[in-house]
Amino acid sequence: RWPRFRPARKEAQAQLENERSRLRTLVHTIPDLVWLKDPEGVYLLCNPEFEAFFGAAEAAIVGKTDYDFVPRELADFFREKDRAAVAAGKPSVNEEWVQFASDGHRALLETIKTPMYDSGGQLIGVLGIGRDITARRAAEEQLRKFWLAVEQSPNGVIITDVQAHIEYVNQACVRNTGYPREDLIGQNPRMLQSGQTPPETYQALWAALKAGRQWQGEFINRRKSGEIYIDYVRASPIRQPDGQISHYLAIQEDVTERKRMGEELDRHRFHLEELVVERTAQLAAAREAAEVASRAKGAFVANISHEIRTPLNAILGFTHLLQRHSRDRDQSEKLARIDEAGRHLLALINDILDFSKIEAGKVTLEQRDFDLAVLLDNVCALVRDKAQAKGLQLVVDGDPALPAVLRGDPTRLSQALLNYASNAVKFSERGMIVLRVRRVDAAGDQLRVRFAVQDNGIGIEPAAQSRLFADFEQADQSTTRRYGGTGLGLAITRRLAELMGGEVGVDSRPGIGSTFFLTVPLERGEASAVRRGQPSDATAPNAELTLLRDHYGCRLLLAEDNRINREVAIELLCEAGCRVDIAEDGAHAVEMARRQHYDLILMDIHMPVMDGLAAATAIRALPGRASVPIVALTASAFAEDRQSSLEAGMVDHIVKPVDPEQLFGTVLKWLPQRQATAAAPVAGAEAPAAAALPEIPGLDAASGVKTVRGRAASYARLLRLYADTHADDMKALRQRLTGGDYEGATRVAHSLKGASGMMGATRVQALAADLEQALHDHRKADALEALAGAVEAELGPLVAALYAALPAEAAPAGQLPESAQAGLGRLEALLAEDNIEASRVFRELLPELRTLLGPALAELERQVARYDYAEALATLRAARAPAAGDAAS
């Protein structure tokens, strides 16, 4: 039986071998990776592409698993995908990144893994086919980017076939036309036509496209809503690789609003030239008129000032006379209103004059040599008190490359740096403030110097820094509420820098601090040209004796509105051999300086009518008075007061209460060098007081008597004068507050503070200083009343104790020098005529009257100040009678 079946078996085997051969040929011919694994993952066959993947021949792969060729985690991945295909019972498609071992390149494969079963449904293995889709995936990604770019373009995009049927529109086109995408696809773009586009536009479009050229132009189209809009279109043909045109591309931009604005701009432009010509002519005429008006205003203000002041002084004087003799209450009230209005008018005139000078731009720069180190030290000195009160450290960082002496305007430079330093102190609560100087560049004697003030303050936001140097600007309006200020300080610094040919700037970080800088051109100076006498607290030893020896008979002008301060200064200076004239306000000081040359002027800063700063500026402007030394007298510790005095042309300052040695040393320092013009009298000691003062609460008599060089009798007389002068100060202060006159109330507190310091009334001095500061800050009425009550509670008992300890004395019969007889006779005649000129003559004769009247001078001065000329005449004649008798004998 077996032989009969052998030919059939052989034939079947041959057929199977043929099929296997064809299968192997097929597998080896496929360009993709092909492999077959049994159910356990053992390779049964693979093609050459797969051999390249593993980098091994088929003979080396068959019979092995993935674990023999690749890392375990990758082999696990392959095995997991095989099992997933078997579990699904159908082909599974996967994407796998693989690296070919033959050349090391990586490829993204799309793999199809198919479970293989025999005829009985038994699993015989897993067939895998892997195709390299790296390039295809890159192309798809690139195509996706292009699609997103087109779809999200702000311009509308339309693609049509060559018959102009729309095949694609982007979202912008849908938005511009108002039609949904499905309504546009398949339609012709003519559906957007409004009928307002010229036919020639469409003809030009199609002529260009059919010729294979690009075209651009405008269409007046209609949206689905019926709204007309203008489309700017750029159309072009789309060519295939063979050059054949297959589609058309149109890019649309809605230019409706742009066209509208352009047309409006054109309408304005057409009239612009005419408007410019017309406006230029108007501005030229306005400028000419403004210049004429400015010149007229300047001339008017200059000429009318004296004309207004003269009758105004008469109005104020005669008003006081009428008030003195009036017994009608209603009339007295009206006269008080006239007096108040007149004084307000006088203050207004002064303000107008000051404003006129600023507006006229009459600020001129000075060019002189100055010591750089002294300038920096002075700036620090002016803010040191406030800095120390806040625990801030002041540091000066100089530059060794700079010469010690420079040439420029030290006053304006100091003012600018002081603005910076004051702000640094104001806005800093910790750390240090550094005043730094550096040379930027140099060419011969020409230097460019950078001054900077660095702080650890609150810092400034970047957005606010550009506004800092503008007029009335601060970084934040909240800083005004917390720190105060008008916002002018930095603007003034900028203008000063520009006047000097420089610039300003700031580098600031919020919460870290700020550095404000100022860069200005300066020149090298000559050390020998620097004058002595930068403001200093130094005093010359034995200054009083030196004054007596070298400057006996020198003529001084004392401008001081406080009687106590006048008496102290006059007594000290006269005993040192000086001739002293008196001015009770700045205006009088200017007038006296105009008529008489003085060797030196002592000027109180805070005075009525015209303050000391304005008076010093006015005196400096007088012919021949530019070099007269003016020394400031001030009871204020404010740095701005001291700086303002320097800016006004004063050369130094003396702080009240006046220390005699400082007074003599400062006067001696600034008096012109000369030989004594007359024999100095031999200094004699004053007779001691009859009895020591009793102990008075609130009075430091030991300190006060030093004010008059230990002369107890003089001190006792001044204490009586202090009591007479200031007993009613709080009543006067409250009256001014009731009338809203804060300036007048501040002046009362300031005067009481200075006089109390002079006399050693330390408690009153401290309380008056607190009250002055509160008035300066415009605190609430209840706070001011509380402070005024505290001053009154201390001042009242002190005055009462002084009256009890110091009864009024009889006026001594002084001897009047013959040289003053003519002037005294003139004063007597003017008093008899009730002539207001008597007040001026009285001030000029004060030194001689002091010799004649002694302590009784206070009564005569009070009568003249009240314009009570009748009583003043009686007092003067009573004083002259014994003097005349002595002369006859």
C-alpha positions, 0 to 999 in steps of 0.5 A: 500500500505505501508505494502507491502514495509516494508520488503524491507525497513527493508532489505535495512536498515539492509544492510546499517547497515552491510555496515557501520559496515564493514566500521567502522571495516575497518577504525578501522583496518587500521594502518594509521590515518583515519578520515572523515570531512564534507564540513565544517570541522566537524569530522564525524568519525576517527579511534584509530590511529587518537584518539592517535593523538588528545589524545581524544576518537572518541566520543569526536572528532566527531562533533568538528573541528580542532580548538577545539584541536590544535592551530589556525595556525595549524588548519588553515593549516589543513583546507587549505589542505582540501580546496585544495583537494576539489578545485582540485577535486581529492586526494592531497598528503601532508607531515605534521609534527604532534605531537601526543598528547597521548605520545608527539612524533613528526612524519612526516606524508604523508597525502592523502586527498580525496573529497567524493561525493554522487551519485548525485555529491554533496560533502559530506566531505573529507576523510583523511589518514595519514601514518607515513613516519619518518623512511622512510624519514630518510632512504632515506636521509641516502641513499642519503648521501651514494650515494653522498659519493660514487658518489663524491669519488675520487676513481672509484667505480664499482658494478657488479652482480655475473655474473660480469655485471656492474650495477653501476659506479661513476663519478670518474670511468667515468673520469678514464676510459674515457667511458660514464656511458651508455657505461659501464652499462651492460658491463663486466669490461674486456672491460678495459683490455690492455692485459698487466696484467698477467693472474695470477692476474685475476685468483687470483681475482676470486678465492678470490671473489668466496670464499667470500674474499676480494682481492687487486692488480694492473691491467694494463688497457686501457682507451677509448683513448687507453692510458695505465694506472695502476689501484690499485683495492680493490674488495670485495663481497656484501652479503645480510642479509641472507649471500647470495652474490648478487653483487661485489664491486670494488674500483679503484685508478689510481696509474700511476703517483705514480708508475712512481715517485716511479720507478724514486725514486728507480733509484736514491736510488740505487745510493744514497749510492755511491753518499753519500760516494763519496760526503763525501770524496769530502767534507772532502777533501774540508774542509781540503783544506779550513782550510789549505787555511784559516790558510795560508790566516790569516798568510799571511794577518798578515805578509804581512800587515806591509810589504805592509804598509812600501813601500806604505808609501814611495810611497805616501811620495815620490809622494808628493815630486815629485808633489811639485817639478814637473813643468810638467803638464802631469807629475803632473797629473800622479803623482796625479793618483799614489797618488790617487791609493796608497791611495785607495790601503791603504784603501783596505788593511785596509778593507781586514784586518778588513774582515779577522778578522770577517771571522776568527770568532775572536769575543770573549765574555767578562765576567765582572760585570756591572751596569744594570741600567747604561747599560739601560740608556746608550742604551736610551741615544744613541737613545734619540736624534732621538727619541725626534726628532720624538716625541717618548717617551723612557721608561725603565721598570726594574725588582725589582727581578734582582740584580743591578749588573750583570756579562756578556758582557755588550758591546755585550749586549748593541750592541744587545739592541741598534740594537733593540732600533734603529729599534724601533725609525726608524720604529715608528712615534708615541707613546712610546718605552719601554725597558723592562727587566725581570728575566725568572728564576734563580738558585743560581747565574745563571740567565736567563734574558729577554730583550725586546724593544716594539714599536708602529711602523709599525709592521710586517706581520706574513709571514715575521717574520721568515725572520727577523733575517736572513742575509741581510733580511728585512720584506719588500724590500720597507722598505729599500727604505723608512727607509734605512738599510742593513738588518744586524742589526737583524742578528748581534743581533741573532749571538750575542745572540747565542754567549752568549747562548741565543735566539731572537724572535719577537711578532708583529702585522701590524699597532699595533707595535712590541716587539723584545726580547733577552733572555740570561744567566747572573750571579749575579755580585759584586757591588764593582767590577764595575769600575767607568767611565761609559760614562757620561757627568759629569765633576769634579769641578776644574778639571784643578787645580786637573790635575795640582796638581795631574797629572802634567807631565802625558803623553797623546797621541792625535790622531787628523787629524784636525789642529784647533782641535789639536791646541785647545786640545794641548793648553788646555792640556799643560796649565793643565800640560800634556805632549801631543804627536800628531798623525795625523791618526789612523795608526800613533797613533797605532805605537806611542802607540806601542813604548810608554806607555801613561797614556791616549789616546784621539782618533778622530773617523773620520781620514784618513788612519785608523779611530779611531775605528780601531786604538782603537781596534788595540791599545787594542790588543797591548801587555800591552796596554789593560788597557790604557784608550782611549777616543773618540773625535767626532763631530758627534751626531750620536748614532751609532758613540758613540756606535761604540766607546764603542764597539771598546774598548773606555771608554768614548767620548767627543763631539766637539766643546770641552768644556774645563771643560768637557775635563779636567773632562773626562781626570781627570776621566780616568787618573790612580790615582797617586801622583804628580811626579813633582812640579806643576807650579803656574798657571798664567794668560795670558796677555790680548789681545792688542785689542778686536776683531772687530765684524765679521758677522757669528762669535760668538767670545764670545763663541769661546774664551771660547774654550781656557779658555778666553785667547783672544790672543790664540783665535786670533792666532787660528782664523788666523790658522782656516782661513789659514787651511779652506779657500780652503775647498770647492774647495778641497771638489768639487775636491773629488766629481768630482773624486767620493771620497765621503768619502774624501768629507765627511771628509772635511765637517766633519773637517770644521764642527768641527773646525767651532764649536771650533772657534764659527763660528756657521753659517758655522758649521750649514751649514757644518753639513747639507752638511756632512749629505747630503754626508753621505746620498749620495744625488744627485749632484745638492743638494750637489752643492747647499749645498756646495755653501751655505757653500762657501757663508758663509765661504768666507766672514768670512775668508776674515774678519779674514784675515783683522782683524788678520794680520800675526804675526812674529814668537816668538823666543821660548826657546827649552828645552835641553832635546829636542836638540837631537831629534831636531837635528835628525829632522834637519838631516832627513829634510836635507836628504829628508828622509820620516822618518822626518814626524814621528819625527816631530810629536813626537817633536810637543810639543817642537816645539810649544815652539820654534815656537809658531804660526809659527808652522803652517807653518812648519807643513804645509811644512812637511805635503806637504813633502816640506822638503827643505822649512821645513828645512829652517823654522826650522833653522831660528827658531833655530838660535835665540834660540841658540843665547839666549843659548850662552848668 
